């Protein structure tokens, strides 16, 4: 079944507007997580999970913490939150339990999305916050499995005014609007002008900023393939060769053509 579409002009609509028609072309390969997402699978899971969050009571502009360890998990989590009308708060996986609890309280998050490796820390931290619901990418005690959201009866996604709606709450409490996130994508693209034939090797790790989110969003919007690898991987030259990489991320931000 074709996924529910989002409001025109939103990050969801801009990034995934053509994803379904691109079908089974690969969109995201996460070498660390061992996952491959086609365009159709990616947009379907994002919109169905967003629908599931709405079914479970997610409200427009509600903040959702994203405490994950892989680029794939961050992509799914952030865009699910945005499609559901919420505001994603990316959290650095290197935070201590006390720091994580403080950050969740500062942004007034009511839901947290995490990965199994970070779930024990996440669950301890939420006890000192206002978070009432934890979603995990896998079966973890005291959490909701992300897969369960996909199986709920579909619900309409909320109507969002992209000119007014926030997309992210970043480190320090700074809010980034949907239009600003789209502008950041365009800024990243100024030097390379991604196309459908590009393969982007992304070595940035999830943190409390927006650049990895903007990079993957830009690549999906452009129809390119993102290969996400850990920056300390020993076989990056081999990865570049195997996937025919044309664009690489830089350690200081930004990216460039090979």
N, C-alpha and C positions, 0 to 999 in steps of 0.2 A: 504494500500500500504506500502511495506517495505521502511523504511526511507533511504535517501541517506547516504552512508558511507563516513567516513573521511579518510585522508591519514594514511597509516600504521605508527605505532610508535608514533603517537600523543596522547595527553591526551584523546581526544575524542575517538580515536580508542581503546585505552587500557581500558578506563573506560566502554565504551558502546559496545565493540566488540561482546559480547555474550548476550547483554540485550534483543535484539529482540527475540531470541530463548527461553528466559526464560518466555516469554509470560505474562500472567496475574498474575504471582507471585508478591506480594507486595514488592516494593523496598524502598519506603519512605512514612512514616506516619508523618505528621506535626500536632501535637496536638494543637498548637497555632492557626494555620490557618485552622484547620479542614479539611485537605486534605489528600487523599491517592493516591499515584502514583504507578501503576504497572511498571514492567520493560519495557514492550512494550510501554506503554503510555509515560513514561519518555523519552526514546530514540527517540520516534516519535516526541514529542513536541520539544525536543532540536534541532533535525536536521531540522524539518520543520520550526521552528522559525529562525534558522540560515540561512536557504535558503531564508526566507522572508527578513532577514536583508541584505543579498546579493542583493536581488531584489531591495531593497530600497537604494542601493548605498554603503553598508558597504565595506570597503577596508581592505586588509590584513595588519596586524600590527597596525590598527587604535585602539586607546584607547577608551574603553567604561566604564564609571563609573557605579558602581552597588551600589545603595543606597536603601537597602531593610531592612525589619524588621524581616523576618522569614527565617529559614533554607531552606525551600522548595523554596522560591523565589530566594534566593541566589544561590541554586543549578541550577535551571533553567536558571537564568540570566548568571551566569559565564560560564556554559557549552555551552549555546547558542552562547555567544561571541567567545569562543574558537573554536567552530565548524565552525563559520563564518570566521575564520582566524584572529580575532581581539585579543586584549590584554585587560583583565578585570582589572579594578581598584576597588577592594572592599573598600567601604567607611563606616566608623563607623556611625550608625544611631544616635548616641548621639552628633554628631557635630552640632554646631550652623550654622545658615545660612551663616555667614561670613566665618567660617572655611570651610564649604563645598564648597563655591565658590572659596576659595583660593586653596583647594585641587584639584578641577576640573581644574583650570588654571595651576597648577603645573604639572599635568600629561597630559595636553593638550587633555583632553577628548572632543570628538565631539558629542557623544551620551551618554545619561544617562538612566539607567533602574531603576525604583522605584516602590514602593508599594503605594496604595491609601492613607494610613495613613501618609506617608512621602511626598506625592506628593506636598502639598502646599509649604513646605520648599524647596523641590527640584526645583520647578518651580521658586521660588524667587532667588535661588542660581544661576541657569543657566543664569540669566540675566546679571550676572557679570563675565561670563565665555565665552568660545568659543563653548559651547555646542549648537547644532542647532536642536537636535531631542531628545525628551523625550518619552520613552516607559514605560507604566505602566501596572501592573497586574490587570487590571480592567478598567472600563470606567471612565476616568478622563478628564475634559476639558483641552484642549491644549496639550494633549498627544496622542500617538498612543497606542491603546489597544494591548497588547501582543497577544491576541487571533487573531487579524487581520493578524499578521505575518504568522500564521498557514494556512491561507486560500489563500495566494498568490500562483501563479503558481510556482512549484518547480524549483529551479535553482541549478546547480552543486556547490558543496562546493569547496573552493579553495584548491589547493595542498600546503601542509605545510611541511617544513623541520623541524622536531621536535628538531633537534640538534641546530638549529639557532633561532627558533621562541620563543619569550617571551610568557608567559602565563598570568602573573599577574604583576601589578604595586602596590607595597605595601606601607605602611606608610613610609614617609621619602624619597619616590621616588625610593626605591630599586626595581629592576626588577627581577622577578623569571622566568627562562626559563621553557619550557615544560618538558624537561628532569629533571630539578630540582624539579618541582612539583611532578613528578612521583617518584622521589627519596624520597621526603618527605612522600609520601604515604607509601612507603616500610619501611621507618624509624618508622612510627607510628605502623606498623604491626609487628615489630620485637618481641614484647613481647606476642602478643595474637594470631597471625596467623589466621586471620578471615577465616571462611568457609561459605558455603551456608546455613548451619544450624544455624548460629549465628543471634542473634537479638541485635542490638547496641542501647543503650539509650544515645542519644546525648543531653547534656544540655548546650552546648556552644551556645552563641548568635552570629549572624553575626557581624563582626567588620572589621577592616582594615588589618587583618592578613590573613594567609593562612590555619590555622589548621582545621577550620570547613570545608573548601573546600576540603582539603586533606582527612579528615576523611570520608565525604560522598562519595567522589570519590573512596576511597579504598573499602568501603562497597559495592558499586555498582559493582566495578570490581570483588569483591570476591563472589558476589551473595547473600550477606547478606541482612537483613532488617534493616533500620535505623528508629528509633522512635525518632523524634525531639520534645523535651519538653523544656519549659522555666526552667531555673535553680532554680527559686524561687517557682516552682509549689509545692503545699502543698501535693499532692497525689503521689509523686514519688514512694514510696513503692508499692502502688496499681498499678501504671503503670508497674513497673517491673514484678509484678505477672501476670497482665492481658495479657501482651505481651510475657511472657516467656523470659525476657531479660537475655542475657548471658554475655554481655560486657557493661561496663559503662565508660563514660568519667570522667576524673578527673578535679577538679577545677584549678589545676596548669598546665594543659596540659597533654597529653598522655591519655591512657585508659587501663583498666584492666578487666580480667575475674572475674565474681562473684564466 
